[in-house]
């Protein structure tokens, strides 16, 4: 499911559950931030997990020609990756070289840190709601996004 559709669904659910537009905006911001964090962690796992653990091939995004967070951060340390990004990792050896650059850089760590920031923002937003088991569950979900391994 794409992020925009997911955020829209999150907001629609809050509209059905509560007529308060402030709650709708909190739900939207929470969903947007958790969704971005989820995707960033997915990008990290593409470099740090094995295929069996992920249930899909690793480096899948590179093979599709996509430059995700870890790649873009690694590019700051290894500018030679720019050419590979521009050609969408299409030459023989590009995927393997790009993967090695990412693993040698702090791209994975920077992407993880960015995901943490998005989760902190999600928690900050949802914490505006009155305490409840549902709010606590959404806070816990934000934390689970950061520690998932597949």
Secondary structure per residue as TSV (DSSP state, phi and psi in degrees):
chain	resnum	aa	ss	phi	psi
A	1	X	-	360.0	133.1
A	2	X	-	-74.9	159.5
A	3	X	H	-62.9	-42.2
A	4	X	H	-62.5	-42.5
A	5	X	H	-66.3	-41.3
A	6	X	H	-61.5	-44.9
A	7	X	H	-63.4	-39.4
A	8	X	H	-63.0	-43.8
A	9	X	H	-62.4	-43.2
A	10	X	H	-57.7	-44.3
A	11	X	H	-69.2	-39.4
A	12	X	H	-62.3	-40.5
A	13	X	H	-62.5	-41.7
A	14	X	H	-66.7	-33.3
A	15	X	H	-64.9	-41.6
A	16	X	H	-67.1	-33.7
A	17	X	H	-87.8	-18.7
A	18	X	-	-158.2	132.7
A	19	X	-	-80.7	-3.7
A	20	X	-	-79.4	117.1
A	21	X	H	-62.1	-25.8
A	22	X	H	-64.4	-41.5
A	23	X	H	-65.3	-37.9
A	24	X	H	-60.5	-43.8
A	25	X	H	-68.2	-39.8
A	26	X	H	-60.5	-45.5
A	27	X	H	-62.3	-41.5
A	28	X	H	-62.7	-48.3
A	29	X	H	-63.8	-40.9
A	30	X	H	-59.4	-51.7
A	31	X	H	-61.6	-41.0
A	32	X	H	-62.1	-48.2
A	33	X	H	-68.2	-42.2
A	34	X	H	-65.1	-39.1
A	35	X	H	-63.2	-42.6
A	36	X	H	-65.4	-44.1
A	37	X	H	-60.5	-42.6
A	38	X	H	-57.9	-45.6
A	39	X	H	-66.4	-40.8
A	40	X	H	-61.7	-42.4
A	41	X	H	-66.5	-36.8
A	42	X	H	-59.2	-41.2
A	43	X	H	-64.6	-38.8
A	44	X	H	-64.5	-46.3
A	45	X	H	-62.5	-26.1
A	46	X	H	-62.5	-21.7
A	47	X	H	-106.7	-20.3
A	48	X	H	-110.9	-11.5
A	49	X	S	-108.4	158.8
A	50	X	-	-88.0	162.4
A	51	X	H	-58.2	-41.5
A	52	X	H	-61.8	-41.5
A	53	X	H	-67.8	-41.3
A	54	X	H	-78.1	-27.4
A	55	X	T	79.4	9.4
A	56	X	S	-152.6	161.0
A	57	X	-	-63.3	142.8
A	58	X	T	-76.8	162.9
A	59	X	T	60.3	21.7
A	60	X	H	-60.1	-41.1
A	61	X	H	-66.1	-40.9
A	62	X	H	-60.6	-43.3
A	63	X	H	-64.5	-25.6
A	64	X	T	-86.2	-2.7
A	65	X	T	85.6	16.9
A	66	X	-	-96.4	134.5
A	67	X	-	-101.1	102.4
A	68	X	-	-91.6	-177.5
A	69	X	H	-48.7	-54.3
A	70	X	H	-57.9	-35.6
A	71	X	H	-68.8	-45.1
A	72	X	H	-66.3	-39.1
A	73	X	H	-66.7	-40.7
A	74	X	H	-63.2	-32.3
A	75	X	H	-61.7	-27.3
A	76	X	H	-65.8	-33.2
A	77	X	H	-90.3	-26.8
A	78	X	-	-126.7	79.9
A	79	X	T	-58.6	-20.8
A	80	X	T	-63.6	-13.3
A	81	X	H	-71.5	-20.2
A	82	X	H	-54.0	-45.2
A	83	X	H	-63.0	-40.3
A	84	X	H	-65.2	-39.7
A	85	X	H	-63.3	-45.1
A	86	X	H	-62.7	-33.3
A	87	X	T	-95.3	9.6
A	88	X	T	59.5	38.9
A	89	X	T	54.3	41.0
A	90	X	-	-91.9	-15.9
A	91	X	S	-84.2	151.6
A	92	X	T	-55.6	133.1
A	93	X	T	90.3	-15.0
A	94	X	H	-58.9	-46.5
A	95	X	H	-62.2	-46.6
A	96	X	H	-65.0	-42.6
A	97	X	H	-64.6	-44.5
A	98	X	H	-62.3	-41.9
A	99	X	H	-60.5	-43.2
A	100	X	H	-64.6	-41.1
A	101	X	H	-60.9	-43.9
A	102	X	H	-60.4	-45.9
A	103	X	H	-68.7	-26.6
A	104	X	H	-83.6	-15.9
A	105	X	T	-96.2	-174.3
A	106	X	T	-102.5	23.9
A	107	X	H	-60.6	-40.6
A	108	X	H	-65.8	-44.6
A	109	X	H	-65.3	-42.4
A	110	X	H	-65.1	-38.7
A	111	X	H	-67.8	-39.8
A	112	X	H	-62.4	-43.6
A	113	X	H	-60.5	-42.6
A	114	X	H	-62.6	-42.3
A	115	X	H	-60.9	-40.2
A	116	X	H	-61.2	-40.2
A	117	X	H	-64.1	-41.0
A	118	X	H	-65.8	-38.6
A	119	X	H	-67.8	-39.0
A	120	X	H	-61.4	-39.8
A	121	X	H	-66.3	-40.4
A	122	X	H	-60.5	-44.2
A	123	X	H	-66.4	-39.7
A	124	X	H	-59.8	-42.8
A	125	X	H	-64.8	-52.0
A	126	X	H	-68.4	-23.8
A	127	X	T	-71.5	-10.7
A	128	X	T	-70.2	-20.1
A	129	X	S	-79.5	158.1
A	130	X	-	-64.5	149.0
A	131	X	-	-57.9	137.0
A	132	X	-	-164.4	162.2
A	133	X	H	-61.3	-32.9
A	134	X	H	-68.0	-43.9
A	135	X	H	-62.4	-42.7
A	136	X	H	-61.6	-38.3
A	137	X	H	-65.7	-38.0
A	138	X	H	-69.4	-34.9
A	139	X	H	-64.8	-44.2
A	140	X	H	-62.7	-39.4
A	141	X	H	-60.1	-40.7
A	142	X	H	-59.5	-40.1
A	143	X	H	-71.2	-35.2
A	144	X	H	-64.9	-36.3
A	145	X	H	-55.1	-38.4
A	146	X	H	-76.0	-24.2
A	147	X	H	-106.4	3.4
A	148	X	-	-67.6	153.6
A	149	X	-	-122.7	10.6
A	150	X	-	-158.3	360.0
